[in-house]
């Protein structure tokens, strides 16, 4: 199960990716409200950013090890929601 499937709105918009830290050992936020381009969830869904598979410490593109990825329209919709401040 994808970790975000069980999160509340509050946990998703203010929480951290479970068991993931940055290069300084700090927890990594799931998203940055109002800033989709620098939100971990968007970078992970696109397979880009500091956690990209081509980075030595990178991840596989999310959702991990599934044949069906989010399509561009779905990722764009999530990014727009983040950019709009994550309205409920």
PDB file of N, CA, C and O in Angstrom, chain B, residues numbered from 101:
ATOM      1  N   UNK B 101       0.844  -1.178   0.000  1.00  0.00           N
ATOM      2  CA  UNK B 101       0.000   0.000   0.000  1.00  0.00           C
ATOM      3  C   UNK B 101       0.890   1.243   0.000  1.00  0.00           C
ATOM      4  O   UNK B 101       1.901   1.289   0.701  1.00  0.00           O
ATOM      5  N   UNK B 102       0.517   2.231  -0.775  1.00  0.00           N
ATOM      6  CA  UNK B 102       1.253   3.488  -0.808  1.00  0.00           C
ATOM      7  C   UNK B 102       1.098   4.188   0.524  1.00  0.00           C
ATOM      8  O   UNK B 102      -0.002   4.246   1.073  1.00  0.00           O
ATOM      9  N   UNK B 103       2.208   4.731   1.058  1.00  0.00           N
ATOM     10  CA  UNK B 103       2.178   5.306   2.395  1.00  0.00           C
ATOM     11  C   UNK B 103       1.151   6.421   2.537  1.00  0.00           C
ATOM     12  O   UNK B 103       0.579   6.604   3.611  1.00  0.00           O
ATOM     13  N   UNK B 104       0.911   7.171   1.455  1.00  0.00           N
ATOM     14  CA  UNK B 104       0.012   8.316   1.580  1.00  0.00           C
ATOM     15  C   UNK B 104      -1.460   7.912   1.643  1.00  0.00           C
ATOM     16  O   UNK B 104      -2.307   8.726   2.011  1.00  0.00           O
ATOM     17  N   UNK B 105      -1.768   6.684   1.292  1.00  0.00           N
ATOM     18  CA  UNK B 105      -3.161   6.235   1.256  1.00  0.00           C
ATOM     19  C   UNK B 105      -3.809   6.231   2.639  1.00  0.00           C
ATOM     20  O   UNK B 105      -5.034   6.286   2.742  1.00  0.00           O
ATOM     21  N   UNK B 106      -3.024   6.166   3.678  1.00  0.00           N
ATOM     22  CA  UNK B 106      -3.564   6.101   5.035  1.00  0.00           C
ATOM     23  C   UNK B 106      -3.433   7.424   5.791  1.00  0.00           C
ATOM     24  O   UNK B 106      -3.816   7.503   6.958  1.00  0.00           O
ATOM     25  N   UNK B 107      -2.900   8.461   5.145  1.00  0.00           N
ATOM     26  CA  UNK B 107      -2.667   9.733   5.837  1.00  0.00           C
ATOM     27  C   UNK B 107      -3.908  10.615   5.840  1.00  0.00           C
ATOM     28  O   UNK B 107      -4.687  10.629   4.888  1.00  0.00           O
ATOM     29  N   UNK B 108      -4.067  11.340   6.923  1.00  0.00           N
ATOM     30  CA  UNK B 108      -5.118  12.355   6.973  1.00  0.00           C
ATOM     31  C   UNK B 108      -4.660  13.554   6.138  1.00  0.00           C
ATOM     32  O   UNK B 108      -3.492  13.659   5.762  1.00  0.00           O
ATOM     33  N   UNK B 109      -5.599  14.448   5.860  1.00  0.00           N
ATOM     34  CA  UNK B 109      -5.254  15.692   5.146  1.00  0.00           C
ATOM     35  C   UNK B 109      -4.098  16.398   5.864  1.00  0.00           C
ATOM     36  O   UNK B 109      -3.116  16.791   5.233  1.00  0.00           O
ATOM     37  N   UNK B 110      -4.220  16.553   7.173  1.00  0.00           N
ATOM     38  CA  UNK B 110      -3.200  17.252   7.966  1.00  0.00           C
ATOM     39  C   UNK B 110      -1.851  16.549   7.862  1.00  0.00           C
ATOM     40  O   UNK B 110      -0.827  17.202   7.660  1.00  0.00           O
ATOM     41  N   UNK B 111      -1.841  15.239   7.996  1.00  0.00           N
ATOM     42  CA  UNK B 111      -0.594  14.475   7.911  1.00  0.00           C
ATOM     43  C   UNK B 111       0.035  14.604   6.520  1.00  0.00           C
ATOM     44  O   UNK B 111       1.253  14.725   6.395  1.00  0.00           O
ATOM     45  N   UNK B 112      -0.799  14.577   5.483  1.00  0.00           N
ATOM     46  CA  UNK B 112      -0.281  14.661   4.120  1.00  0.00           C
ATOM     47  C   UNK B 112       0.308  16.037   3.828  1.00  0.00           C
ATOM     48  O   UNK B 112       1.355  16.142   3.189  1.00  0.00           O
ATOM     49  N   UNK B 113      -0.355  17.084   4.289  1.00  0.00           N
ATOM     50  CA  UNK B 113       0.096  18.442   3.950  1.00  0.00           C
ATOM     51  C   UNK B 113       1.184  18.980   4.869  1.00  0.00           C
ATOM     52  O   UNK B 113       1.858  19.949   4.518  1.00  0.00           O
ATOM     53  N   UNK B 114       1.367  18.378   6.030  1.00  0.00           N
ATOM     54  CA  UNK B 114       2.393  18.889   6.954  1.00  0.00           C
ATOM     55  C   UNK B 114       3.414  17.839   7.349  1.00  0.00           C
ATOM     56  O   UNK B 114       4.386  18.148   8.039  1.00  0.00           O
ATOM     57  N   UNK B 115       3.206  16.590   6.916  1.00  0.00           N
ATOM     58  CA  UNK B 115       4.042  15.495   7.381  1.00  0.00           C
ATOM     59  C   UNK B 115       5.283  15.234   6.556  1.00  0.00           C
ATOM     60  O   UNK B 115       5.609  15.964   5.620  1.00  0.00           O
ATOM     61  N   UNK B 116       5.953  14.179   6.932  1.00  0.00           N
ATOM     62  CA  UNK B 116       7.228  13.787   6.343  1.00  0.00           C
ATOM     63  C   UNK B 116       7.117  12.407   5.697  1.00  0.00           C
ATOM     64  O   UNK B 116       6.273  11.596   6.079  1.00  0.00           O
ATOM     65  N   UNK B 117       7.968  12.160   4.730  1.00  0.00           N
ATOM     66  CA  UNK B 117       8.026  10.850   4.087  1.00  0.00           C
ATOM     67  C   UNK B 117       8.588   9.867   5.122  1.00  0.00           C
ATOM     68  O   UNK B 117       9.666  10.102   5.667  1.00  0.00           O
ATOM     69  N   UNK B 118       7.877   8.780   5.397  1.00  0.00           N
ATOM     70  CA  UNK B 118       8.333   7.836   6.418  1.00  0.00           C
ATOM     71  C   UNK B 118       9.711   7.253   6.111  1.00  0.00           C
ATOM     72  O   UNK B 118       9.989   6.834   4.988  1.00  0.00           O
ATOM     73  N   UNK B 119      10.549   7.236   7.116  1.00  0.00           N
ATOM     74  CA  UNK B 119      11.861   6.583   7.052  1.00  0.00           C
ATOM     75  C   UNK B 119      12.796   7.167   6.003  1.00  0.00           C
ATOM     76  O   UNK B 119      13.678   6.463   5.510  1.00  0.00           O
ATOM     77  N   UNK B 120      12.623   8.445   5.649  1.00  0.00           N
ATOM     78  CA  UNK B 120      13.485   9.086   4.653  1.00  0.00           C
ATOM     79  C   UNK B 120      14.086  10.341   5.261  1.00  0.00           C
ATOM     80  O   UNK B 120      13.390  11.148   5.877  1.00  0.00           O
ATOM     81  N   UNK B 121      15.399  10.492   5.073  1.00  0.00           N
ATOM     82  CA  UNK B 121      16.081  11.705   5.509  1.00  0.00           C
ATOM     83  C   UNK B 121      16.898  12.263   4.357  1.00  0.00           C
ATOM     84  O   UNK B 121      17.246  11.548   3.417  1.00  0.00           O
ATOM     85  N   UNK B 122      17.198  13.557   4.446  1.00  0.00           N
ATOM     86  CA  UNK B 122      18.039  14.175   3.423  1.00  0.00           C
ATOM     87  C   UNK B 122      19.498  13.874   3.727  1.00  0.00           C
ATOM     88  O   UNK B 122      19.801  13.124   4.655  1.00  0.00           O
ATOM     89  N   UNK B 123      20.391  14.449   2.958  1.00  0.00           N
ATOM     90  CA  UNK B 123      21.824  14.160   3.127  1.00  0.00           C
ATOM     91  C   UNK B 123      22.371  14.647   4.468  1.00  0.00           C
ATOM     92  O   UNK B 123      23.463  14.245   4.871  1.00  0.00           O
ATOM     93  N   UNK B 124      21.631  15.500   5.157  1.00  0.00           N
ATOM     94  CA  UNK B 124      22.040  15.976   6.482  1.00  0.00           C
ATOM     95  C   UNK B 124      21.354  15.225   7.613  1.00  0.00           C
ATOM     96  O   UNK B 124      21.545  15.551   8.784  1.00  0.00           O
ATOM     97  N   UNK B 125      20.561  14.227   7.267  1.00  0.00           N
ATOM     98  CA  UNK B 125      19.868  13.437   8.272  1.00  0.00           C
ATOM     99  C   UNK B 125      18.546  14.025   8.734  1.00  0.00           C
ATOM    100  O   UNK B 125      17.950  13.534   9.693  1.00  0.00           O
ATOM    101  N   UNK B 126      18.075  15.084   8.057  1.00  0.00           N
ATOM    102  CA  UNK B 126      16.802  15.709   8.416  1.00  0.00           C
ATOM    103  C   UNK B 126      15.640  15.000   7.723  1.00  0.00           C
ATOM    104  O   UNK B 126      15.796  14.513   6.603  1.00  0.00           O
ATOM    105  N   UNK B 127      14.469  14.936   8.379  1.00  0.00           N
ATOM    106  CA  UNK B 127      13.314  14.339   7.724  1.00  0.00           C
ATOM    107  C   UNK B 127      12.930  15.141   6.482  1.00  0.00           C
ATOM    108  O   UNK B 127      13.190  16.341   6.395  1.00  0.00           O
ATOM    109  N   UNK B 128      12.309  14.458   5.531  1.00  0.00           N
ATOM    110  CA  UNK B 128      11.939  15.069   4.245  1.00  0.00           C
ATOM    111  C   UNK B 128      10.426  15.265   4.222  1.00  0.00           C
ATOM    112  O   UNK B 128       9.668  14.306   4.366  1.00  0.00           O
ATOM    113  N   UNK B 129       9.986  16.522   4.038  1.00  0.00           N
ATOM    114  CA  UNK B 129       8.554  16.825   3.973  1.00  0.00           C
ATOM    115  C   UNK B 129       7.946  16.204   2.716  1.00  0.00           C
ATOM    116  O   UNK B 129       8.590  16.129   1.670  1.00  0.00           O
ATOM    117  N   UNK B 130       6.705  15.765   2.837  1.00  0.00           N
ATOM    118  CA  UNK B 130       5.984  15.192   1.700  1.00  0.00           C
ATOM    119  C   UNK B 130       5.789  16.251   0.624  1.00  0.00           C
ATOM    120  O   UNK B 130       6.015  16.006  -0.561  1.00  0.00           O
ATOM    121  N   UNK B 131       5.366  17.434   1.060  1.00  0.00           N
ATOM    122  CA  UNK B 131       5.148  18.511   0.097  1.00  0.00           C
ATOM    123  C   UNK B 131       5.410  19.855   0.742  1.00  0.00           C
ATOM    124  O   UNK B 131       5.468  19.979   1.966  1.00  0.00           O
ATOM    125  N   UNK B 132       5.566  20.852  -0.098  1.00  0.00           N
ATOM    126  CA  UNK B 132       5.717  22.238   0.347  1.00  0.00           C
ATOM    127  C   UNK B 132       4.487  22.983  -0.160  1.00  0.00           C
ATOM    128  O   UNK B 132       4.351  23.249  -1.354  1.00  0.00           O
ATOM    129  N   UNK B 133       3.597  23.312   0.770  1.00  0.00           N
ATOM    130  CA  UNK B 133       2.356  23.987   0.410  1.00  0.00           C
ATOM    131  C   UNK B 133       2.682  25.236  -0.412  1.00  0.00           C
ATOM    132  O   UNK B 133       3.488  26.073  -0.003  1.00  0.00           O
ATOM    133  N   UNK B 134       2.042  25.344  -1.575  1.00  0.00           N
ATOM    134  CA  UNK B 134       2.249  26.489  -2.461  1.00  0.00           C
ATOM    135  C   UNK B 134       3.443  26.365  -3.392  1.00  0.00           C
ATOM    136  O   UNK B 134       3.716  27.278  -4.172  1.00  0.00           O
ATOM    137  N   UNK B 135       4.162  25.242  -3.321  1.00  0.00           N
ATOM    138  CA  UNK B 135       5.392  25.089  -4.105  1.00  0.00           C
ATOM    139  C   UNK B 135       5.527  23.658  -4.630  1.00  0.00           C
ATOM    140  O   UNK B 135       6.320  22.867  -4.118  1.00  0.00           O
ATOM    141  N   UNK B 136       4.750  23.347  -5.645  1.00  0.00           N
ATOM    142  CA  UNK B 136       4.780  21.974  -6.169  1.00  0.00           C
ATOM    143  C   UNK B 136       6.132  21.605  -6.771  1.00  0.00           C
ATOM    144  O   UNK B 136       6.551  20.450  -6.689  1.00  0.00           O
ATOM    145  N   UNK B 137       6.816  22.572  -7.373  1.00  0.00           N
ATOM    146  CA  UNK B 137       8.095  22.273  -8.030  1.00  0.00           C
ATOM    147  C   UNK B 137       9.136  21.750  -7.050  1.00  0.00           C
ATOM    148  O   UNK B 137      10.040  21.012  -7.442  1.00  0.00           O
ATOM    149  N   UNK B 138       9.019  22.120  -5.796  1.00  0.00           N
ATOM    150  CA  UNK B 138       9.964  21.672  -4.777  1.00  0.00           C
ATOM    151  C   UNK B 138       9.326  20.729  -3.769  1.00  0.00           C
ATOM    152  O   UNK B 138       9.841  20.550  -2.666  1.00  0.00           O
ATOM    153  N   UNK B 139       8.202  20.126  -4.152  1.00  0.00           N
ATOM    154  CA  UNK B 139       7.522  19.163  -3.292  1.00  0.00           C
ATOM    155  C   UNK B 139       8.007  17.753  -3.600  1.00  0.00           C
ATOM    156  O   UNK B 139       8.017  17.326  -4.755  1.00  0.00           O
ATOM    157  N   UNK B 140       8.401  17.050  -2.574  1.00  0.00           N
ATOM    158  CA  UNK B 140       8.935  15.700  -2.735  1.00  0.00           C
ATOM    159  C   UNK B 140       7.960  14.790  -3.464  1.00  0.00           C
ATOM    160  O   UNK B 140       8.373  14.009  -4.320  1.00  0.00           O
ATOM    161  N   UNK B 141       6.681  14.875  -3.142  1.00  0.00           N
ATOM    162  CA  UNK B 141       5.702  13.990  -3.771  1.00  0.00           C
ATOM    163  C   UNK B 141       5.667  14.170  -5.284  1.00  0.00           C
ATOM    164  O   UNK B 141       5.556  13.191  -6.022  1.00  0.00           O
ATOM    165  N   UNK B 142       5.760  15.404  -5.749  1.00  0.00           N
ATOM    166  CA  UNK B 142       5.736  15.656  -7.196  1.00  0.00           C
ATOM    167  C   UNK B 142       7.021  15.132  -7.836  1.00  0.00           C
ATOM    168  O   UNK B 142       6.975  14.469  -8.872  1.00  0.00           O
ATOM    169  N   UNK B 143       8.156  15.428  -7.226  1.00  0.00           N
ATOM    170  CA  UNK B 143       9.421  14.933  -7.779  1.00  0.00           C
ATOM    171  C   UNK B 143       9.447  13.414  -7.816  1.00  0.00           C
ATOM    172  O   UNK B 143       9.938  12.824  -8.779  1.00  0.00           O
ATOM    173  N   UNK B 144       8.923  12.775  -6.776  1.00  0.00           N
ATOM    174  CA  UNK B 144       8.917  11.309  -6.737  1.00  0.00           C
ATOM    175  C   UNK B 144       7.987  10.715  -7.793  1.00  0.00           C
ATOM    176  O   UNK B 144       8.312   9.705  -8.418  1.00  0.00           O
ATOM    177  N   UNK B 145       6.829  11.349  -7.987  1.00  0.00           N
ATOM    178  CA  UNK B 145       5.900  10.852  -9.002  1.00  0.00           C
ATOM    179  C   UNK B 145       6.465  11.015 -10.408  1.00  0.00           C
ATOM    180  O   UNK B 145       6.171  10.217 -11.298  1.00  0.00           O
ATOM    181  N   UNK B 146       7.276  12.051 -10.605  1.00  0.00           N
ATOM    182  CA  UNK B 146       7.892  12.292 -11.918  1.00  0.00           C
ATOM    183  C   UNK B 146       9.233  11.573 -12.078  1.00  0.00           C
ATOM    184  O   UNK B 146       9.753  11.465 -13.188  1.00  0.00           O
ATOM    185  N   UNK B 147       9.788  11.087 -10.976  1.00  0.00           N
ATOM    186  CA  UNK B 147      11.106  10.452 -11.032  1.00  0.00           C
ATOM    187  C   UNK B 147      12.219  11.457 -11.237  1.00  0.00           C
ATOM    188  O   UNK B 147      13.204  11.169 -11.915  1.00  0.00           O
ATOM    189  N   UNK B 148      12.065  12.652 -10.646  1.00  0.00           N
ATOM    190  CA  UNK B 148      13.052  13.722 -10.783  1.00  0.00           C
ATOM    191  C   UNK B 148      13.502  14.208  -9.403  1.00  0.00           C
ATOM    192  O   UNK B 148      13.019  13.737  -8.374  1.00  0.00           O
ATOM    193  N   UNK B 149      14.428  15.151  -9.407  1.00  0.00           N
ATOM    194  CA  UNK B 149      14.855  15.779  -8.159  1.00  0.00           C
ATOM    195  C   UNK B 149      15.925  14.993  -7.440  1.00  0.00           C
ATOM    196  O   UNK B 149      16.501  14.054  -7.991  1.00  0.00           O
ATOM    197  N   UNK B 150      16.193  15.389  -6.183  1.00  0.00           N
ATOM    198  CA  UNK B 150      17.297  14.766  -5.436  1.00  0.00           C
ATOM    199  C   UNK B 150      17.091  13.293  -5.133  1.00  0.00           C
ATOM    200  O   UNK B 150      18.043  12.591  -4.792  1.00  0.00           O
ATOM    201  N   UNK B 151      15.862  12.817  -5.252  1.00  0.00           N
ATOM    202  CA  UNK B 151      15.599  11.410  -4.986  1.00  0.00           C
ATOM    203  C   UNK B 151      15.344  10.627  -6.263  1.00  0.00           C
ATOM    204  O   UNK B 151      14.757   9.546  -6.219  1.00  0.00           O
ATOM    205  N   UNK B 152      15.773  11.155  -7.393  1.00  0.00           N
ATOM    206  CA  UNK B 152      15.582  10.499  -8.685  1.00  0.00           C
ATOM    207  C   UNK B 152      16.427   9.230  -8.780  1.00  0.00           C
ATOM    208  O   UNK B 152      17.472   9.131  -8.137  1.00  0.00           O
ATOM    209  N   UNK B 153      15.985   8.270  -9.570  1.00  0.00           N
ATOM    210  CA  UNK B 153      16.714   7.004  -9.682  1.00  0.00           C
ATOM    211  C   UNK B 153      18.161   7.144 -10.152  1.00  0.00           C
ATOM    212  O   UNK B 153      18.994   6.300  -9.824  1.00  0.00           O
ATOM    213  N   UNK B 154      18.477   8.203 -10.920  1.00  0.00           N
ATOM    214  CA  UNK B 154      19.852   8.361 -11.393  1.00  0.00           C
ATOM    215  C   UNK B 154      20.768   8.968 -10.338  1.00  0.00           C
ATOM    216  O   UNK B 154      21.976   9.060 -10.557  1.00  0.00           O
ATOM    217  N   UNK B 155      20.219   9.383  -9.200  1.00  0.00           N
ATOM    218  CA  UNK B 155      20.999   9.872  -8.075  1.00  0.00           C
ATOM    219  C   UNK B 155      21.449   8.642  -7.277  1.00  0.00           C
ATOM    220  O   UNK B 155      20.666   7.708  -7.104  1.00  0.00           O
ATOM    221  N   UNK B 156      22.688   8.625  -6.791  1.00  0.00           N
ATOM    222  CA  UNK B 156      23.149   7.450  -6.036  1.00  0.00           C
ATOM    223  C   UNK B 156      22.263   7.098  -4.843  1.00  0.00           C
ATOM    224  O   UNK B 156      22.165   5.930  -4.466  1.00  0.00           O
ATOM    225  N   UNK B 157      21.624   8.090  -4.254  1.00  0.00           N
ATOM    226  CA  UNK B 157      20.732   7.841  -3.114  1.00  0.00           C
ATOM    227  C   UNK B 157      19.262   7.923  -3.524  1.00  0.00           C
ATOM    228  O   UNK B 157      18.381   8.052  -2.674  1.00  0.00           O
ATOM    229  N   UNK B 158      19.007   7.849  -4.824  1.00  0.00           N
ATOM    230  CA  UNK B 158      17.661   8.067  -5.339  1.00  0.00           C
ATOM    231  C   UNK B 158      16.722   6.901  -5.140  1.00  0.00           C
ATOM    232  O   UNK B 158      17.117   5.813  -4.720  1.00  0.00           O
ATOM    233  N   UNK B 159      15.468   7.160  -5.453  1.00  0.00           N
ATOM    234  CA  UNK B 159      14.413   6.160  -5.370  1.00  0.00           C
ATOM    235  C   UNK B 159      14.017   5.755  -6.768  1.00  0.00           C
ATOM    236  O   UNK B 159      14.390   6.397  -7.750  1.00  0.00           O
ATOM    237  N   UNK B 160      13.261   4.690  -6.845  1.00  0.00           N
ATOM    238  CA  UNK B 160      12.589   4.394  -8.097  1.00  0.00           C
ATOM    239  C   UNK B 160      11.418   5.358  -8.195  1.00  0.00           C
ATOM    240  O   UNK B 160      10.958   5.886  -7.183  1.00  0.00           O
ATOM    241  N   UNK B 161      10.938   5.586  -9.401  1.00  0.00           N
ATOM    242  CA  UNK B 161       9.801   6.480  -9.574  1.00  0.00           C
ATOM    243  C   UNK B 161       8.592   5.922  -8.831  1.00  0.00           C
ATOM    244  O   UNK B 161       8.311   4.726  -8.907  1.00  0.00           O
ATOM    245  N   UNK B 162       7.884   6.780  -8.119  1.00  0.00           N
ATOM    246  CA  UNK B 162       6.697   6.338  -7.386  1.00  0.00           C
ATOM    247  C   UNK B 162       5.495   6.273  -8.313  1.00  0.00           C
ATOM    248  O   UNK B 162       5.438   6.989  -9.313  1.00  0.00           O
ATOM    249  N   UNK B 163       4.549   5.431  -7.990  1.00  0.00           N
ATOM    250  CA  UNK B 163       4.566   4.466  -6.897  1.00  0.00           C
ATOM    251  C   UNK B 163       5.536   3.322  -7.200  1.00  0.00           C
ATOM    252  O   UNK B 163       5.541   2.761  -8.296  1.00  0.00           O
ATOM    253  N   UNK B 164       6.326   3.004  -6.233  1.00  0.00           N
ATOM    254  CA  UNK B 164       7.438   2.070  -6.408  1.00  0.00           C
ATOM    255  C   UNK B 164       6.979   0.686  -6.853  1.00  0.00           C
ATOM    256  O   UNK B 164       6.025   0.119  -6.320  1.00  0.00           O
ATOM    257  N   UNK B 165       7.680   0.172  -7.832  1.00  0.00           N
ATOM    258  CA  UNK B 165       7.532  -1.200  -8.299  1.00  0.00           C
ATOM    259  C   UNK B 165       6.116  -1.540  -8.780  1.00  0.00           C
ATOM    260  O   UNK B 165       5.674  -2.683  -8.665  1.00  0.00           O
ATOM    261  N   UNK B 166       5.423  -0.554  -9.309  1.00  0.00           N
ATOM    262  CA  UNK B 166       4.104  -0.788  -9.887  1.00  0.00           C
ATOM    263  C   UNK B 166       4.172  -0.447 -11.365  1.00  0.00           C
ATOM    264  O   UNK B 166       4.891   0.467 -11.767  1.00  0.00           O
ATOM    265  N   UNK B 167       3.442  -1.165 -12.152  1.00  0.00           N
ATOM    266  CA  UNK B 167       3.499  -0.947 -13.594  1.00  0.00           C
ATOM    267  C   UNK B 167       2.726   0.299 -14.028  1.00  0.00           C
ATOM    268  O   UNK B 167       3.000   0.864 -15.086  1.00  0.00           O
ATOM    269  N   UNK B 168       1.762   0.725 -13.213  1.00  0.00           N
ATOM    270  CA  UNK B 168       0.957   1.879 -13.574  1.00  0.00           C
ATOM    271  C   UNK B 168       1.402   3.094 -12.779  1.00  0.00           C
ATOM    272  O   UNK B 168       1.230   3.142 -11.561  1.00  0.00           O
ATOM    273  N   UNK B 169       1.965   4.061 -13.456  1.00  0.00           N
ATOM    274  CA  UNK B 169       2.372   5.301 -12.814  1.00  0.00           C
ATOM    275  C   UNK B 169       1.253   6.317 -12.972  1.00  0.00           C
ATOM    276  O   UNK B 169       0.351   6.141 -13.792  1.00  0.00           O
ATOM    277  N   UNK B 170       1.317   7.365 -12.192  1.00  0.00           N
ATOM    278  CA  UNK B 170       0.372   8.459 -12.390  1.00  0.00           C
ATOM    279  C   UNK B 170       0.660   9.078 -13.742  1.00  0.00           C
ATOM    280  O   UNK B 170       1.822   9.232 -14.118  1.00  0.00           O
ATOM    281  N   UNK B 171      -0.385   9.435 -14.479  1.00  0.00           N
ATOM    282  CA  UNK B 171      -0.150  10.053 -15.775  1.00  0.00           C
ATOM    283  C   UNK B 171       0.092  11.552 -15.597  1.00  0.00           C
ATOM    284  O   UNK B 171      -0.101  12.094 -14.509  1.00  0.00           O
ATOM    285  N   UNK B 172       0.511  12.210 -16.659  1.00  0.00           N
ATOM    286  CA  UNK B 172       0.870  13.626 -16.600  1.00  0.00           C
ATOM    287  C   UNK B 172      -0.293  14.491 -16.122  1.00  0.00           C
ATOM    288  O   UNK B 172      -0.082  15.459 -15.392  1.00  0.00           O
ATOM    289  N   UNK B 173      -1.499  14.157 -16.522  1.00  0.00           N
ATOM    290  CA  UNK B 173      -2.670  14.932 -16.103  1.00  0.00           C
ATOM    291  C   UNK B 173      -2.895  14.818 -14.595  1.00  0.00           C
ATOM    292  O   UNK B 173      -3.216  15.805 -13.932  1.00  0.00           O
ATOM    293  N   UNK B 174      -2.726  13.619 -14.063  1.00  0.00           N
ATOM    294  CA  UNK B 174      -2.906  13.416 -12.629  1.00  0.00           C
ATOM    295  C   UNK B 174      -1.832  14.146 -11.818  1.00  0.00           C
ATOM    296  O   UNK B 174      -2.140  14.773 -10.805  1.00  0.00           O
ATOM    297  N   UNK B 175      -0.589  14.066 -12.257  1.00  0.00           N
ATOM    298  CA  UNK B 175       0.496  14.753 -11.555  1.00  0.00           C
ATOM    299  C   UNK B 175       0.290  16.262 -11.641  1.00  0.00           C
ATOM    300  O   UNK B 175       0.512  16.977 -10.664  1.00  0.00           O
ATOM    301  N   UNK B 176      -0.128  16.741 -12.796  1.00  0.00           N
ATOM    302  CA  UNK B 176      -0.394  18.167 -12.967  1.00  0.00           C
ATOM    303  C   UNK B 176      -1.519  18.634 -12.046  1.00  0.00           C
ATOM    304  O   UNK B 176      -1.436  19.719 -11.470  1.00  0.00           O
ATOM    305  N   UNK B 177      -2.560  17.831 -11.905  1.00  0.00           N
ATOM    306  CA  UNK B 177      -3.672  18.187 -11.019  1.00  0.00           C
ATOM    307  C   UNK B 177      -3.198  18.268  -9.564  1.00  0.00           C
ATOM    308  O   UNK B 177      -3.583  19.185  -8.838  1.00  0.00           O
ATOM    309  N   UNK B 178      -2.375  17.325  -9.143  1.00  0.00           N
ATOM    310  CA  UNK B 178      -1.834  17.354  -7.783  1.00  0.00           C
ATOM    311  C   UNK B 178      -0.935  18.575  -7.601  1.00  0.00           C
ATOM    312  O   UNK B 178      -1.001  19.248  -6.573  1.00  0.00           O
ATOM    313  N   UNK B 179      -0.100  18.860  -8.593  1.00  0.00           N
ATOM    314  CA  UNK B 179       0.781  20.027  -8.521  1.00  0.00           C
ATOM    315  C   UNK B 179      -0.019  21.322  -8.416  1.00  0.00           C
ATOM    316  O   UNK B 179       0.333  22.212  -7.642  1.00  0.00           O
ATOM    317  N   UNK B 180      -1.087  21.426  -9.188  1.00  0.00           N
ATOM    318  CA  UNK B 180      -1.942  22.622  -9.131  1.00  0.00           C
ATOM    319  C   UNK B 180      -2.563  22.759  -7.749  1.00  0.00           C
ATOM    320  O   UNK B 180      -2.607  23.859  -7.199  1.00  0.00           O
ATOM    321  N   UNK B 181      -3.041  21.664  -7.185  1.00  0.00           N
ATOM    322  CA  UNK B 181      -3.618  21.672  -5.842  1.00  0.00           C
ATOM    323  C   UNK B 181      -2.598  22.164  -4.819  1.00  0.00           C
ATOM    324  O   UNK B 181      -2.933  22.964  -3.945  1.00  0.00           O
ATOM    325  N   UNK B 182      -1.362  21.692  -4.920  1.00  0.00           N
ATOM    326  CA  UNK B 182      -0.299  22.132  -4.014  1.00  0.00           C
ATOM    327  C   UNK B 182      -0.043  23.627  -4.209  1.00  0.00           C
ATOM    328  O   UNK B 182       0.035  24.380  -3.238  1.00  0.00           O
ATOM    329  N   UNK B 183       0.087  24.054  -5.470  1.00  0.00           N
ATOM    330  CA  UNK B 183       0.354  25.466  -5.761  1.00  0.00           C
ATOM    331  C   UNK B 183      -0.760  26.387  -5.259  1.00  0.00           C
ATOM    332  O   UNK B 183      -0.507  27.541  -4.913  1.00  0.00           O
ATOM    333  N   UNK B 184      -1.983  25.878  -5.222  1.00  0.00           N
ATOM    334  CA  UNK B 184      -3.123  26.665  -4.736  1.00  0.00           C
ATOM    335  C   UNK B 184      -3.221  26.676  -3.200  1.00  0.00           C
ATOM    336  O   UNK B 184      -4.159  27.237  -2.635  1.00  0.00           O
ATOM    337  N   UNK B 185      -2.258  26.062  -2.550  1.00  0.00           N
ATOM    338  CA  UNK B 185      -2.248  26.060  -1.094  1.00  0.00           C
ATOM    339  C   UNK B 185      -2.924  24.867  -0.464  1.00  0.00           C
ATOM    340  O   UNK B 185      -3.234  24.901   0.727  1.00  0.00           O
ATOM    341  N   UNK B 186      -3.164  23.812  -1.223  1.00  0.00           N
ATOM    342  CA  UNK B 186      -3.762  22.564  -0.740  1.00  0.00           C
ATOM    343  C   UNK B 186      -5.160  22.785  -0.140  1.00  0.00           C
ATOM    344  O   UNK B 186      -5.420  22.388   0.997  1.00  0.00           O
ATOM    345  N   UNK B 187      -6.061  23.420  -0.912  1.00  0.00           N
ATOM    346  CA  UNK B 187      -7.394  23.664  -0.356  1.00  0.00           C
ATOM    347  C   UNK B 187      -8.125  22.362  -0.035  1.00  0.00           C
ATOM    348  O   UNK B 187      -8.029  21.377  -0.768  1.00  0.00           O
ATOM    349  N   UNK B 188      -8.853  22.383   1.072  1.00  0.00           N
ATOM    350  CA  UNK B 188      -9.623  21.198   1.484  1.00  0.00           C
ATOM    351  C   UNK B 188     -10.874  21.058   0.663  1.00  0.00           C
ATOM    352  O   UNK B 188     -11.645  20.120   0.867  1.00  0.00           O
TER     353      UNK B 188
END
